[in-house]
Amino acid sequence: MSILRQRLQQALDEGKRVDLCTGNSGWVGLPIYLDDEHVELLAVITHKDGESVECNVTSCIVRIDKIHALSIITEAWDIKRLNEIPTIVEGELL
């Protein structure tokens, strides 16, 4: 099993959002189905038009062999937590 397929399986099992790059296209969503050739992503897209908000739920099926890059959103940090990360300058922790 390829590392790409392993990470897609991990995201499916853990309910993690993925960002896929397939050359000139990109896909973002939650994996809801995975086999040896395809991954199906569920995406919720919101549009704000004036005061109303419309939500569209869509799914897309992507061929695994067309995926060039994958990122998995593992954790969301607020600005306070980001500011607590030590700064590295010229190889030294500040």
C-alpha positions in Angstrom: 0.0 0.0 0.0 1.4 3.4 -1.0 2.0 6.2 1.6 -0.6 8.3 -0.2 -3.2 5.5 0.2 -2.2 5.0 3.8 -2.7 8.7 4.6 -6.0 8.8 2.8 -7.1 5.7 4.9 -5.9 7.5 8.0 -7.9 10.6 7.1 -11.0 8.5 6.4 -10.6 6.6 9.7 -10.1 9.7 11.8 -12.5 12.0 10.0 -9.8 14.5 9.0 -10.2 17.0 6.2 -7.8 16.6 3.2 -6.6 19.0 0.5 -5.7 17.2 -2.7 -3.8 18.6 -5.6 -4.3 16.9 -9.0 -2.2 19.0 -11.3 -4.3 22.0 -12.3 -7.1 21.2 -9.9 -7.5 21.1 -6.2 -10.1 19.3 -4.0 -10.9 19.9 -0.3 -13.2 17.7 1.8 -13.7 14.8 4.1 -13.0 11.3 2.7 -16.2 9.3 2.9 -15.1 6.3 0.7 -11.8 4.9 -0.4 -10.8 1.9 -2.5 -7.6 1.0 -4.4 -8.4 3.4 -7.3 -10.6 6.2 -6.0 -11.3 8.4 -3.0 -14.7 10.2 -2.6 -14.6 13.5 -0.8 -17.6 15.3 0.9 -17.4 19.1 0.8 -19.6 21.7 2.4 -19.4 25.0 0.5 -20.9 28.1 1.9 -21.8 31.2 -0.1 -22.7 34.5 1.5 -24.9 36.8 -0.6 -25.7 39.9 1.3 -27.4 38.8 4.5 -28.3 35.3 3.4 -25.9 32.3 3.7 -26.4 29.3 1.4 -24.7 25.9 2.1 -24.2 23.4 -0.7 -23.1 19.8 0.1 -21.3 18.1 -2.7 -19.2 15.0 -3.2 -16.5 14.4 -5.7 -14.6 11.3 -6.7 -10.9 11.6 -7.5 -8.7 8.9 -9.0 -5.8 8.2 -6.6 -3.3 7.9 -9.4 -4.0 11.5 -10.4 -3.2 12.9 -7.0 0.1 14.9 -7.0 0.0 16.1 -3.4 -2.0 15.6 -0.2 -2.2 17.5 3.0 -4.2 16.5 6.0 -5.6 19.0 8.4 -4.6 17.4 11.7 -5.2 20.2 14.2 -6.5 23.8 14.3 -4.6 26.4 16.4 -5.7 29.7 17.6 -3.4 32.8 17.5 -2.5 32.4 21.2 -1.2 28.9 20.7 0.7 30.0 17.6 2.4 32.8 19.5 3.6 30.2 22.1 5.8 28.4 19.5 9.5 29.2 20.1 11.1 31.3 17.4 14.1 29.9 15.7 16.7 32.4 14.4 20.0 31.2 12.9 19.6 27.8 14.5 19.0 29.1 18.0 15.9 29.0 20.1 14.8 32.4 21.3 
